[in-house]
Amino acid sequence: MTVTLSHAADIAISDKYRPQYPDDLPALQQALQGALSGTSDTVVEYERALAGWFDAREAIAVSSGGAALSVALFAAGVRPGDDVLLTPSCPLCTVFPVIAAGANPVFVDTREHSFGADPDSVRDRVSGRAAALIDIPMWGYPTEVDSLRELADSLELKLILDLAHSHGSTLRGRHLSSYGHLSCFSTHERKPLATGEGGFVLTDDAELAERCRSYSRFGNLNGSDFGLNYKLAALPAALGRSRLAALTEQIDRRRANARHLLQRLRHPQVREKRIIDGGNPNYYFLNLELDFADNRAFIDYLDARGIPSDIKRYGCQALYRFPALTQYRRACPNAEALLAAMTTLPVHPALNEAALDYMAEVINGYQAP
């Protein structure tokens, strides 16, 4: 059935996905029978389940995605005065933990075709003070984390992956997290795995895992090691353990929804963002490349018709253009060009075919002013 523009008011399109999980209540009730702290058996079981799902040796559950980054930075040996390299196309959520650690965020450019750090820019801007490189695959689209791991090793840097958007995204059949020394996730309510607030760190290095655990637990209160309290409590851990069972099915549905919508796009100036060889996005959001004289006019056109965009919601721009970060400005033309020529579309499982068809029809019907 063709969905005409007159049906816009009848189609609810939201990027806030709040699925119903029938097993949540029993999981919470069971957790309430035991200890509720961040060192409870419920949390330990959740960490084991996370490690199993992501094929990682170690998982450390923490209180947020930002906490995961703070914990990973400490575990990686980042100290005040050190440099941490990262791209400026990521969220503010990524750079603030770097500054909070007393480190210097050093912006490196992206590749022309993706949000992954460009190796030449990394080599150009690395210094003797550099301790870590953070790579941020935006909206679940894989970056070249395999070659970045090799580069980080050659430069004696720890590669930290901010995978807040990338639960289930893979490169060459492996979870993106398997390529980082440390990989950080968020389980905020908008994420594919949602516990309201929360996060976790994955690593295959037992020593790094122990540093993460110690730091997130006040240095184990041993009086010798420094740490803060970033633990995840038992109730959100119980939610995560319950919902992890449905994560594969949810990602499969996102991928199917993205295919459905893409098969119906006909506009010559709109296409999906390039997917790198061997990459498989989780479609946290569908990324579209735009080729209009005024791409923002197109985004506003969609927004006026009930189709949201992260670009507009968050005012996405190179981070050094925000007032709080101008002192760290280093020109990154590829990153600026990528953000200026794209938008995002929701494709989460709550969207039915009518909503997906409506989005395609609205896009196909756009005429640039």
N, C-alpha and C positions, 0 to 999 in steps of 0.2 A: 504494500500500500504506500502510495506517495504521501508524504506529509507536507502540506503546504504551509507557507509562512503564517497564514491566519490561525494555525493551530499552536502558535508559540506559547500563548497563555496557558494552554492545556498540558504543556510538557515541562516537567520540573527537571532542570539540569543543574546539578550542584557538583562542586568538586569536593564536598565534604562527605566522605563515605563512612557511614555508621552502620555496619552490618549487624545482624542479629546472630548471636552465638548461643544456641540452646544449652550448651554445656557450661556456660559461665557460672550460673548459680550453683550447681553442684560442686564445681571447682572451688568457688569462694567458700562455700560451706565447709568443705573438707579442710581448706587452709585455716579456717577459723578454729578448727579443733586443735591446732598446734601453735607453735611459736610464730610470731608475726614479724620478727626483726629481719634485717638483711642477711643474717647468717643462719636462717632457719632451714630446715630440710626442704621446705617448699621452694626456696630460692636455689638451693643446690640442685634439686631435680630440674628446675627450669634451665639452669645453666647447662646441665648435661644434655637436655633436649635441644637447646640451641646449638651446642657443639655438634650434635649428631646431624641436625638438619642441614647445617652449613658445611659439613665435612671438615670441621676444625678440631684441633686437639684441645683447645682451652676456650672457655667463654666466661666472661666476668660481667654479671648483670649490675647495672648502675642506674642512678635516678633520672637521667635524661641523656639525650644525644650530646648536649653540651658537656655534661659530666664525663661522657665517654671520651670526648676529645681531650679534656683536661687530664684525665687519668692516663690516656695514651701518651700525651706529651711528656708527662712526668716519667712514665715508664721508659720512654725513648731517650731519656737523659737530657731533655731540653731544660735549660736553666736560664735565669735572668741574664740578658745581654746576648743570648744566642740568636741566630737567625733561623727563621722557619719559612721555607719557600712554599708558596701556594698561588693558585690562580685567582684573579679578582672577579671572576664570573660566578663565584660561589655565594651562598647566603652570608649575611652578617653573623649568623650562628656559628660559622666555622672560624672566623677570624677573631672574634672576641675572646675565646679561650686562649688563643696564642698571646694576645696582649695581656690577659690576666696572669699568664705565667711569667710575665716580665720579659718575654722574647720579642724580637723585632719581626713583624710580618714583612716578608720581601715578596712582592708580587712578580710572578713570572707569567708570560703570555701563554695562551692556549695554542693548540694547533689550529690551522685554518678551518678544519672541517669538524672539530669536536671540542668538548670542554676539557679534554685532557691536557696536562701540562706539556708544553713544547720542549723537547730535550735540548734544543739549541738555546732557548731562552734560559733554561735551568743552568746550563753550563756557563752562560754569559753572566748570570747574576749570583752564582754560588760564591761564597767567600769562606775564609778559614773559620769564621764564626758559625757557619751553617751546621745545624744538628739534625734537621728533619725536612722532608718534603711531604706536603699533603696534596693528594690528588682527590678531586671531587667529581665523580660522574653524575652530572645533573639530570634530574627527572628519570633516573633509572637507565640511561643510555650508557653502555660500556665505553670506557676509554682504554687507551693502550697501556694498561697497567702491567702487562708482561714486560714490555721494554722499559717502562719506568722503574720496575723493580731492579732490572739489570743496571740501569743508570744509577739508581740510588746506591746499590752495592758498590759500584765502581767509585763513587764519590764519598763513600763511607757515611751515608746518610740513612736514617731510618725512614722508610716509606710508610706513611700513615694514610690510610684510605678513609675518607669520610663518605660512608655509604648510607647516609640517612635516607636517601631516596631509592636505594638499590637492592632491597631484599629480593633475592632470587635472580638478579641479573647475572649473566654468565659471559665468560670469554673463553672460547675454545673448549666449551663443555665444563668449565670449572667455575665455581662461584668466584666473583671478583675478589672477595675477602681472602681467598687463598693466595693472592699475589702480594699482599701487604705484609710488612713486619707486624703491623697492628691495624686492625680494621674496626671502625666505629659505626654504630647504628643507633638510630632513634626509634622509639616505639611510641611517639606522640600519637594522639588520636587520629591524625590524618594519614598516618603511615600504613603500609600494607599489613604490618604486624603492629597492632595498637593495644597499648595498656593504659591509655590516658596520658600519662607521662612515663618516661623511662628510656632506657638505652642499654647497650651492651658493647663489649669489646671482644673481638676474636683474635686469636693468635695461635701459631703453631710452636711458639718458643716458650718453653716452660719457665725460663728465667723472667721473660717479659711478663708472662701471666702472673707470676708471684709478685712482681713489682706493682702491677695493676691492683691486685687484691690488697696488698699491704697499704698502698697509698689511699685506696678507697675506704679503708677501715681504720683511719687515724694511725697509720703506721703500726697496726696491730697492737697499739697501746703498749708497746714494749719499752718506751722511753728512749730508744735509740734511733728509730726511723721516723721520719716526718710523714704525715698524711692528713687527710681530711675525710669527712664523712660523705661519701657519694654512693652509699649502698642503696639497692632497690629493696623495698619492703616486700613482705610475703604476699599481700593481696594483689598488687599488680603483677607479681611474678606468677601467681596462680592464673590470672587472666592470660598472660603470655603463654603459659604452658597449655592452657585450654585452646587458645586460638592458633597456636602453631600448627595444629593438626589440619587446619583449613587453609594454610598459606599457599600450598601448591595449587589447590583448586582455584583460589582467588587469582593467582598470577596467570593461570591458564585462561581464566575468563577475561582478564584484562587484555591479554594478547589476542584473544578471539574478537573482542570488541574493537580493538585497534584495527585488525584486519578488515572487519565489517565496514568500518567507517572509511578506511583508506580505499577500499574497492569502489566506493561511491563518490570519491572526490574527482572532480573534472576540471577544476579551475587551473588554467595554465601557469598561474603565478603562485601556486601553493603546492608544496610537496612535503613528504615526510623528511625530517632531518636524516642525514646520512648515518647509516649504521655501520660501524667499522667491521672489517673482515673478522669472522668468527664470533662476533658479538650477538647477544640475544637480550634485548631490553626486557625489563619486567613490566614496562608501560605503567609505571607510577603515574605518569602523564604522557600523552602523545605529543611529540614535538613536531611542529610544522615550520619549515623554512618559507619565508615570504620574500617576494620580489616585486614590491610596489614602490612607487616614488615616496609614499607616505605609509609606512607599515603600521604606525600607530593609529592611523585612521581606520585601518582594517580591524585592528584589535578593539577599538572603540565601537565599531559597527557590530562586531560579535557580542560585545558586552551589552549593548543596548537591546540585543535580542535574546538575552538570558544565557549567553555562552561565556563563562568566565575564563580568565587567563591569569596565570601566576605572574606574568610579566607586568600586568597592570596592578594586580593585588599587592605585590611587594615592591613595585617601582624598580624592577630589576635594572641594574646598571653596574658598570665596573665599580667595585667597592671603594676605590680611592676617590670616587666622585661624591661619596657621602661626607658631610662635614666632619664626622668623628674620625675619618680616616685619610683626610687630605694630606696629612704629613707623611704618609707612606706612599704617595703617588709615584708610580713608575709606569710609563705609557705601555699599554698592552693592546695594540690595535686589533689583533685577531679576536680577543675576548670582547672588545667593544662591538666589533662588527657582528659577531655571533648573536649577542643579546639584542642588537638593533634590528635583526632580520629574522625574528622568530616569534612564535607564540606557543602556548600549550593548550591542550584540550583534555578534559576529563574522559577517561574510558573505564572507570571502575565498574565492578560487577553490578551495582544497583541500577545502572543505565540500561534501559531496554532498547530494542531495535528501533522503536519509534523515535526515541531521543537521539540515537546515533544517526538515523536517517535525517532527522531535522537539522542536526549540526551540519551534515554534508550538504543538504540543500541550501542552507543559509550561506555556507562558504561558496558553493557553486554559483549562487545568485549575486555575488558581490560585484559591483561595478565601481571602479576607483573614481573618485571625484576629479 
